[in-house]
Amino acid sequence: MTTSQPAPGGQMPVGQPDAFGPPPGGQPMAPKRSKIGWLRFAIPVLVVLIGGGLFLFNYFTGTGSAQAGDCLSVTEFSRKADDPKKIDCGAPEANVKIGARVAGDESCPEGDYDTISMTGRMSYKLCLIINVKQGDCLKGFKSDTAGYQKVSCTDPAKDAELVKIANAADKASCEGTEATLVATYSTPPTTLCLKTAE
C-alpha cells in the first residue's frame, strides 16, 4: 500500500485533487450580459441615421436644394398644402419653374411671380413662373390656391391656354394674339400670353 506525502510547505502536489473539494456552488459563474443591453446604443444611432436619411431625402426631393431653373410640382398654394417636390421640367406634374430664390425677408424680382416661403433651419422664398410651353392648356389657373394642372385643350375644365411665350419681360410681346391676360417676369426675362376662359 502506498501513500502520498504532502509536498514541502503542506501543499498537495500538482495534479492531485484538493483535499477540501471544489468551492461551494461549483465553478464561479461569469456575469451574464443582458440580451437587450445593446439596444441602449443601437436605438440612438438608428434614430440619428433615420433622421439624417429623411433630411437628405427631403433636401434632394423637396425645395431645400432647389435653385433658379429647377421645376417643382405644387399641388396647392396654401399653408396646409403638401411640401412642393422638385421634379424634371418635362414631367406633366412640373407646373412651376423657379425664376429666383431669395432670402426669406427679401422681395422677388419685378414680375407676376407666384411665391412659396419656406421657414425653418433655412428660411427662403421661391419666386415661381408657370411652367408651360406654347399650346399648353391649364386648369386651376383662376383659383387663388390650386396648383396649375396641364390638361387637354378639349377639357371643359380648362381655364387658360398659352398662346405665346416670349423671352423678354414686355407686355407688348402679346400684341396681335388672342391673349386676354399677360404675365411678365424680369428674371429670367419672360412673358406669357394667356387666353383665359370667360
C-alpha positions, -999 to 999 in steps of 0.1 A, spaced: 0 0 0 14 34 -10 5 68 4 10 103 -10 31 126 10 22 163 10 47 184 -9 70 206 12 51 235 26 20 214 32 6 218 -4 -7 189 -24 14 180 -55 2 194 -88 -24 172 -104 -38 160 -71 -74 168 -60 -79 195 -34 -84 179 -1 -113 203 6 -131 197 -27 -144 224 -51 -157 257 -37 -194 257 -27 -217 260 -57 -193 246 -82 -174 268 -107 -178 306 -103 -203 320 -129 -193 346 -153 -216 377 -152 -244 374 -178 -247 401 -205 -282 414 -210 -296 404 -244 -311 438 -248 -282 459 -235 -270 466 -270 -303 484 -276 -292 513 -254 -266 521 -280 -284 509 -312 -316 529 -308 -300 564 -306 -277 555 -336 -308 543 -355 -327 575 -347 -298 596 -360 -295 576 -392 -332 577 -399 -334 614 -391 -304 621 -413 -318 600 -441 -352 618 -441 -334 652 -441 -313 642 -471 -344 627 -489 -364 659 -483 -334 681 -492 -329 664 -526 -365 658 -535 -380 689 -518 -371 725 -522 -340 725 -499 -316 721 -528 -338 738 -555 -323 767 -574 -334 790 -602 -342 770 -633 -354 739 -614 -390 729 -617 -415 719 -589 -448 701 -586 -470 723 -564 -504 709 -556 -517 739 -537 -505 774 -528 -515 774 -491 -501 768 -457 -519 735 -454 -505 722 -487 -480 694 -490 -444 705 -495 -436 711 -531 -414 684 -548 -385 690 -571 -392 673 -604 -379 671 -640 -392 701 -660 -405 678 -688 -428 659 -664 -465 667 -667 -467 674 -629 -439 701 -632 -463 731 -631 -439 758 -620 -403 768 -626 -381 787 -601 -373 821 -615 -353 832 -585 -345 821 -549 -342 849 -524 -338 852 -486 -370 848 -466 -373 885 -459 -364 897 -494 -388 905 -523 -389 886 -556 -376 904 -587 -401 925 -605 -429 904 -621 -460 884 -617 -444 855 -597 -462 831 -576 -443 826 -543 -436 799 -517 -419 809 -485 -401 782 -465 -392 786 -429 -371 765 -405 -334 759 -403 -331 777 -437 -356 805 -445 -360 814 -481 -386 824 -507 -390 808 -542 -402 831 -570 -422 809 -594 -430 811 -631 -458 789 -646 -440 761 -664 -458 760 -698 -450 759 -735 -469 774 -763 -502 755 -769 -504 741 -733 -538 744 -716 -543 746 -678 -570 742 -652 -568 758 -618 -553 789 -633 -581 812 -620 -580 796 -585 -564 815 -557 -548 784 -541 -550 754 -565 -518 743 -583 -518 746 -620 -527 714 -639 -519 708 -675 -549 693 -693 -561 686 -728 -572 718 -746 -606 700 -752 -611 695 -715 -641 715 -704 -624 723 -671 -596 742 -688 -595 779 -678 -563 791 -696 -543 784 -728 -508 797 -735 -510 813 -769 -474 828 -770 -443 828 -749 -415 854 -753 -380 856 -739 -385 893 -728 -403 910 -700 -425 931 -723 -463 931 -724 -461 944 -760 -450 908 -769 -486 897 -767 -500 923 -792 -517 907 -821 -525 875 -802 -557 862 -786 -543 868 -752 -566 881 -725 -540 880 -698 -503 888 -698 -478 877 -672 -443 891 -672 -412 881 -652 -379 900 -651 -357 871 -640 -353 853 -664 -369 878 -688 -402 860 -698 -437 870 -710 -466 846 -710 -496 855 -733 -526 836 -720 -561 833 -733 -583 827 -703 -618 813 -700 -647 838 -696 
